């Protein structure tokens, strides 16, 4: 069998580089290698991923004329969401280094799927228009723009590479107008508008420290995005997920972290129930979820922590983890508030 061709791609001015076999687009290969390039539609229509080929040749694929006119193509420009390498390449492009590098946009979406995974948790899949994609970092959130001018924020639960649908985990809040509508009035094919992405809760790619992932209830949503993104990027960082809920039903997707643990040698899953009842048949860990971390780690000085859940959980974890040696700058959190308008994601 003939050897598979390998192409070396260098990104300038950053100097980052990766290899690809040419079967993926340049954008896909860059994302898989851990380098985030700008993009919008991912199908050659918008031009957000446009950059210059300084050396080498590319197959332009399905790049559309309105996004990449012939004159620009002749001048060496390419749409990296469509282009594939034909040689080793040197490309001039902007890299996304932080959340502030990604533009915040207002987009319509259609409710594509609704799955009630617990009495009070709905998993929603949102479909964007055909020529649109939302670029975001794992862990970020969007805000729905409601007709009365209010906003409701929800973390994105899917990883950035898996963006065919935006997945949200919505918890029914007593007296909550929007979440009440989700459970009692929302239907598939309903049209909504949102703005985003927002938030600085995302992986710090430069770190090699083992990560402790702390989730309370639907705080699992952005943690899911982080984990699936890390696994997609073939990260070798050890990860331990501590997911806390009141009862067994609160761990509403229990098979998923169990699957991560089976398939990833560096991943550990610790479910914790705070109010397990006789009907739960629970033999696992009990108590407050952040206390389970403290029970397992006498010294947190060598870790990074990503925590998502209720403010009381976040505040307690931050204080007690720092007292156990965690550097304050290594604690990253997204507190789920339920006020009508906040800067944090709401469950």
N, C-alpha and C positions, 0 to 999 in steps of 0.2 A: 504494500500500500504506500502510495506517495505521501511524504511528510506534509502535514498541514502548514500552509504558509503562515508566517508570523510577521506582523508589521509592528514597528516601533513608532510610537506617536509622542511627540514632545510638544508641550504647551508653553507658549511664550506670551508675556514676559516672565511668567512664574517659574519656568524651568522644570515643571513637573512632567513626568513621563510615564507611559504605560504601554503594554503590548496587547495586541488583539489578533485574532485569526482572520479578521476581515468579514466574518459572518454577521457581525453586529454593526449598527451605525456607530459613527464616532461618538455621538452623545451617549448611546447605551454603553459602549465600552468604557468611556470616561466615568460614567456613574458607577459601573460595576467595579472600577478600579479605585473608587473613593474620591474622585474629583468631580465637583459639582459645577457644571456649566449652565449658563442661562438657557431657558427654553420656555415655550408657551404652548403651542399646539401639538408638537411632536409628530406632525405629519406634513411638514413642508409648506404650510400656508401662511404663517405669521411673520417669520423672519427674526424672531427673538433670539435664535441660536446662531445667528450669522457670524462668521468669522473668516479670516483670511488664511489661505493655504500658502505658506512661505516656501515650502519645499515638498516635493512629491506630487502624486496625482490621486484624485478621488473619483469614484463613481457617484454622480450627483443624485442618483435614485429618483424619487418622486418629487423633487423640489419643484414648486410651482412658479410659473413665470412672474406672477405678480410679486412674489416674495423674493425671488432671485432673478432679476432681469438678465438678459443675455450679456449686457455690457458689464455687469458686476461679475458674472460667471467668468467672462473673458479676463477680467482683472484679478482673478484668483480667489474670489469670494465663494463661500460654500455654506449651505445649511447643514449643520452638524447633526440634526435630527434625521436627515435623509442620507447624507453622504457616507460612503464606505471607502476605506483605504485601498488603493491599488499599489502603493509603495509605502516605504517608511515616510512619515510625515513630520513636518514642523508647522505648527498652527499658531496663528495669532488670535487670541480670544481672551475674554474676561472670565475669570473664575469667581464663583460664589464662595466667599470666605466666611460669611456670617449671615444671620437672618436679615440684617439691614441691606444686604446686597440683592435681596429678592423683592421685586415690586409688589406692593399691595394693590389688589384689583377688586373690582365689583363684577360679579358674574351671576348669571341665572343658572339654575340647576333644576333637574327633574327628579322627584323621588322615584327611584328605580326599584328598590327592594325595601321591605320592612319585615324584620324577623323578631318576634318577641321571645327573647332568650331567658327571661325571668318575668315574674309577675310585674316587676317595676323597672325592667330594662328592655329597651328596644334598640336593635341594631339596624341602622338605616344606611342604605347605599344611595348616593347621589350621582346622577349622570350629568356631565357638562355637555354643552353644545358640541356638535361633531368636530369642529375645528378648534376646540379649546382644551387646554390642560392647565391645571393649577400647579405651578412649581412651588414646592415647600420643603422645609427640612423636617425630618422625623421629629415628632414631639410638638409641632406647632398646632395652632387652632384657627378656626374661622368664626366669624360672627354673622348670624342671620340678621337681615335687615327687615324688620317687621313693618306692617302698614301703619302702625301708630307711632312710628319713629323710634321705637325701642329696639334694642339689640339683644340677642342671646348667643352666647359663645359656647362652642363645643370643640374639643380636641379631635384632630384627625387620627383615626385609628389604623389606617393602612400605611404602609411604607411608601416613600416617594416613587419608587420604581413601579409599584403596582397601582397605577393611578387611573385605571379604566373607570372605577367608581371611587368616590370619596366615602369612606366608612366612618360613621359616627356612632357612639354608644350613648343613648339618651336614657337617663334615669327619671322616672316619674316623681316629681316633687309635689308634695301636698300643697294645694293652692297655687301651683305654678301654672300660669296661663298657657305658656308655650308648650311645656311638657304635657300638660293636660290635653292640649290639642293634638299632640303627637299620638297619644294613646287612644283618644276618643274620636278625633275628627280627621286626622291626616290619612290620605289614601295614596297608593301608588299612582304615579303620573302627575301628582300635584307639582306646581311650579313654585320655587322659592328663589330668593336672591340672597347672596352672602357677600361679605367682604373679607379679604385675607390674602395671604396668611399673616398671622400675628404670633408673637411670642419668641422668647429667647431660650425656651426649654428644648434643647437639642443636644446631640452628641458633641462632645469636645474631641474632635478626631485626633488631635495631636497627642492625647494622653494614652498611655499603655497600662494605666492602673486598672486593677480589677474593679468592676462596677457593681454596686449594690443598687438594685431597682426596687423602690418601695411604692406600692400601689394600694390605695384604699378605695374599695368599691369600683366605680367606673373610672377612677384614676388609672385603671388598667389600660384604658384606650390609648393614651399617648405612649405608655410604656410598651404596648404591643407594637406601635409604630417604630419605636427605638429598636426593639429586639429584632423585628423582621428586617429592618434596614441593616442592622449589624450583621445578621446572618447572610443577607443577600450580598454584602460586601466581603464575606468570608473573613470577618473579624476574628482574631484569635484572643481577644480580651476575655478573661473569665467574667461571667455575669451570674449574679444570684438574684432571683426575683422573689420578693416577699410580698404576697398579695393577701390583704386582709379584708374580711367582710364580717357582718354580724352572724350570718348563718350560711349553711352550705349553698343555698340558692343564690347568695350574693357573689359567689365565685361562678359567674354565669357562663364562662367558656372554659371549664376546667380541663378539657382535653387538649387545648392548644398549648399552654405552658408545659403540660406533661409530655407532649410530643416534642417540644423544643429540648426538654431535658433528655429524652431518649436519643435524639438525633444529634445533639451537640455536646461533645465531651466537656466543654468548658462552661456549660450552663447548669444551674441548680435552681429548682423551684421549691419554695416553701410556702404553702397555703396556711393561713392563720384565721381562726374564727374567734370573735370576741364574745358572742352570746350563743354558742352552740346549744341546741335543745335536744331532747331525747329523740325527736323525729329525724335529726340530722345523722344519727349513727356515726358521730365524728370521733375518730381516734387520733387525729393529728394535733398540730400545735394549737394552743388557745391563748387568749389574752390580747393585748394591744399589739398590732403588727410591728411597730417600731421596736417594741421591747424584745420581740423575737430576734431582731438583728443584734441587739445588745447581748442577748443570751448566747449568741453564736460567735461574737467578736469582742474580745477583751481590749483590742487595740485597733482603732479605725484609721490610724495615721497614714496608712498606705493605700487608702481606697478613694474612689469617687462615688458619690451618692446622687441618684436621680429619684426624686420623690414627687408623687402626684396623688392628691386626695384632698380631704377636708383641711381647712386652715389649722384647726386644733392639732391634727396629726402632723402637719408640716412643722408647726412651731415647736411641738414637743420633740420631734425627731431632730430638728436642727440643733436645739439646745443640748439634748442628751448625747447626740453623736459628736458634737464639738467637744463636750466634756470628756468623751471617750477618745479624743485625739484626732478626730477628723479635722483637717484644715478647713476653715470657714469658706475659703474660695473653691473648695471641692464639693460643696453642697449646692445642687441645682434643683429648683422646685417649681411646681405649677400648682398653686392652691385653687381648688374648685370652690368658688363663691357662688351664692345663689341670689345675689342682689340683681335688680333689673339691668344695671349696666356696670360692668366691672372690666378691669384690664386682664382678668384671668378667665380661664375656660370654666364653663359651668357644666356639671353633669346633668 
